[in-house]
Amino acid sequence: MRYVIIGGVAAGMSAAMEIVRTDEEAKVTVLERGKDYSYGQCGLPYIINGIVPSTKDVIARTVSTFREKYGIDAKTYTKVTDIDPDKQVVNGMQTETNQAFQLSYDRLLIASGADPVVPNWHGIDLKGIHTLKTLVDTDHLKHDLSDNIKNVTVIGGGYIGLEMAESFQTLGKNVTLIQRGDQLANIFDTDMSKLIEEEAVRHNINLILGEEVTGFSGKERVETVETDKGSHQTDLVLLSIGVKPNTEFLKETGIHINGQGAIHVNAYMETSIPNIYAAGDCATHYHIVKQLDDHIPLGTTSNKQGRIAGANMAGHPLTFKGIVGTSIIKFFDLTLGRTGITEKEAKKLKLPYDVETTTASDHAGYYPGNEELTIKLLYNKETNLLLGGQIIGKEGVDKRIDVLATALYNKMTVAQLTDLDLAYAPPYNGVWDPIQKMARKI
Ligand SMILES: Cc1cc2nc3c(=O)[nH]c(=O)nc-3n(C[C@H](O)[C@H](O)[C@H](O)COP(=O)(O)OP(=O)(O)OC[C@H]3O[C@@H](n4cnc5c(N)ncnc54)[C@H](O)[C@@H]3O)c2cc1C
């Protein structure tokens, strides 16, 4: 069986490895337009501020490991330009040699990911304007961050924007963070995002909300960020205003692509065309709480979907059960966790919801070192089903958000949270976990 995979990072290489494990006769070819394989993009902000020393540290397996140890034909600088589903061939270009190529497949996986959105603003091509997605981007940005760079502007207050604002600040830069909307971190409700905004200000981030960037000016290098309300001097810009699935090259194939540009997949990771699968940031993600196909591009989901796609391609049926919208971010001294849906999303879905918000200690009050947690729970007021949770604090956010994520996956009611047998000793918790105390009140 000839397996062809487009994209050599999380989803693509999870699939390739699963195929190799499942089908001993497999002939796997991976077509990657870049030079690097299988690296953890999640670690890139920590390379910029030096917590992680080098881009080499985030590579899980190198190109030569895939070739020599696993017998995978891992191609680099190989860009796919279109697919002919009737003939089952992939067309493309080897970009180092400018040689066109054509490759036949029996089973094809599209794992082409999503690229940062780069609007066509005036001055966008000036030097010093960066995005962060690949190891090459990381090296460019790191190289550009000399001591002469004093003022850095981050555009976009999503999770990459927040992580990068912190990263630049720890390098001693003056950081301006510009967000178009009226709150940071749209994946949280406005009341919770206030805590994030306070943390930004506490760490001397020049936070600008409600301003829309319109362009840049400078001689060769960016000097000014222009917005609908004024302008801001800068020496360097990081653009992090979202990502867009890499699916443009599929336009003529007839593959069903949704309004966000993501390839529609079923639980087996099959697309609307036989023998073509998709997984990761370029595909849809079934949301268990919303009960619809969503697009929440994350490494966790890409690895899972890739593995499931690979298993199915190699004839071992596995299904993707869906996401519940869980994510976690470190922002200075705070951990920001969320799972399920927010009030904003519940309103959009017209769900009969209610909320409970509290502040609580992360562990027993009499044991030293207490830190405050702010917890918001969302539930269906007719069925008592848990709908979501947002937790912000210094300690103990991660374990509680994962408890809530597990509860959501298992479609538990709020009342059932009180029955959970959660770990307790004074340095870690109270006898009743704060989320159980909240559940008792609901
Ligand atoms: C800075 C940063 C921090 C992140 N932090 C987190 C985090 O903390 N937690 C988390 O869960 N997720 C995080 N993510 C997201 C996570 O890294 C992605 O969800 C994941 O890498 C997606 O994997 P993928 O394989 O679907 O796509 P990608 O990683 O985008 O890989 C797709 C590959 O396909 C190649 N490709 C595209 N088009 C073509 C073509 N036409 N021909 C050939 N090759 C092509 C691309 O070059 C790319 O290498 C972060 C991402 C970034 C950028």
The ligand as a MOL file (V3000), in Angstrom:
LIG
                    3D

  0  0  0     0  0            999 V3000
M  V30 BEGIN CTAB
M  V30 COUNTS 53 58 0 0 0
M  V30 BEGIN ATOM
M  V30 1 C 4.1330 29.5260 19.0250 0
M  V30 2 C 3.1500 28.4010 19.1480 0
M  V30 3 C 2.8230 27.9020 20.4030 0
M  V30 4 C 1.9140 26.8570 20.5160 0
M  V30 5 N 1.6000 26.3930 21.7670 0
M  V30 6 C 0.7230 25.3640 21.8900 0
M  V30 7 C 0.4120 24.8310 23.1850 0
M  V30 8 O 0.9450 25.2850 24.2070 0
M  V30 9 N -0.4720 23.8050 23.2640 0
M  V30 10 C -1.0500 23.2520 22.1490 0
M  V30 11 O -1.8210 22.2930 22.2690 0
M  V30 12 N -0.7690 23.7430 20.9090 0
M  V30 13 C 0.0970 24.7730 20.7660 0
M  V30 14 N 0.4030 25.2500 19.5130 0
M  V30 15 C -0.3070 24.6930 18.3330 0
M  V30 16 C 0.3480 23.4470 17.8180 0
M  V30 17 O 1.7230 23.6350 17.6600 0
M  V30 18 C -0.2950 23.0700 16.4770 0
M  V30 19 O -1.6560 22.8150 16.7520 0
M  V30 20 C 0.3220 21.8570 15.8350 0
M  V30 21 O 1.6690 22.0570 15.5290 0
M  V30 22 C -0.4260 21.5400 14.5330 0
M  V30 23 O 0.1490 20.4270 13.9410 0
M  V30 24 P -0.2010 20.0390 12.4360 0
M  V30 25 O 0.6680 18.8780 12.1180 0
M  V30 26 O -1.6570 19.9120 12.2690 0
M  V30 27 O 0.2050 21.3140 11.5720 0
M  V30 28 P 1.5840 22.0950 11.4150 0
M  V30 29 O 2.3880 22.0070 12.6510 0
M  V30 30 O 1.2070 23.4350 10.8930 0
M  V30 31 O 2.3460 21.2740 10.2720 0
M  V30 32 C 1.8920 21.2690 8.9600 0
M  V30 33 C 3.0780 21.1210 8.0340 0
M  V30 34 O 2.5750 21.0360 6.7090 0
M  V30 35 C 3.4610 21.7100 5.8280 0
M  V30 36 N 2.7110 22.1120 4.6290 0
M  V30 37 C 1.6950 22.9960 4.5330 0
M  V30 38 N 1.2560 23.0980 3.2590 0
M  V30 39 C 2.0100 22.2490 2.5330 0
M  V30 40 C 2.0500 21.9150 1.1470 0
M  V30 41 N 1.2130 22.4670 0.2700 0
M  V30 42 N 2.9740 21.0110 0.7490 0
M  V30 43 C 3.8520 20.4280 1.6300 0
M  V30 44 N 3.8590 20.7300 2.9540 0
M  V30 45 C 2.9480 21.6170 3.3840 0
M  V30 46 C 3.9320 22.8980 6.6450 0
M  V30 47 O 5.1820 23.3720 6.1570 0
M  V30 48 C 4.0130 22.3320 8.0530 0
M  V30 49 O 5.3220 21.9330 8.3690 0
M  V30 50 C 1.3280 26.2910 19.3540 0
M  V30 51 C 1.6720 26.7840 18.0830 0
M  V30 52 C 2.5740 27.8280 17.9760 0
M  V30 53 C 2.9320 28.3520 16.6190 0
M  V30 END ATOM
M  V30 BEGIN BOND
M  V30 1 1 1 2
M  V30 2 1 2 3
M  V30 3 2 2 52
M  V30 4 2 3 4
M  V30 5 1 4 5
M  V30 6 1 4 50
M  V30 7 2 5 6
M  V30 8 1 6 7
M  V30 9 1 6 13
M  V30 10 2 7 8
M  V30 11 1 7 9
M  V30 12 1 9 10
M  V30 13 2 10 11
M  V30 14 1 10 12
M  V30 15 2 12 13
M  V30 16 1 13 14
M  V30 17 1 14 15
M  V30 18 1 14 50
M  V30 19 1 15 16
M  V30 20 1 16 17
M  V30 21 1 16 18
M  V30 22 1 18 19
M  V30 23 1 18 20
M  V30 24 1 20 21
M  V30 25 1 20 22
M  V30 26 1 22 23
M  V30 27 1 23 24
M  V30 28 2 24 25
M  V30 29 1 24 26
M  V30 30 1 24 27
M  V30 31 1 27 28
M  V30 32 2 28 29
M  V30 33 1 28 30
M  V30 34 1 28 31
M  V30 35 1 31 32
M  V30 36 1 32 33
M  V30 37 1 33 34
M  V30 38 1 33 48
M  V30 39 1 34 35
M  V30 40 1 35 36
M  V30 41 1 35 46
M  V30 42 1 36 37
M  V30 43 1 36 45
M  V30 44 2 37 38
M  V30 45 1 38 39
M  V30 46 1 39 40
M  V30 47 2 39 45
M  V30 48 1 40 41
M  V30 49 2 40 42
M  V30 50 1 42 43
M  V30 51 2 43 44
M  V30 52 1 44 45
M  V30 53 1 46 47
M  V30 54 1 46 48
M  V30 55 1 48 49
M  V30 56 2 50 51
M  V30 57 1 51 52
M  V30 58 1 52 53
M  V30 END BOND
M  V30 END CTAB
M  END
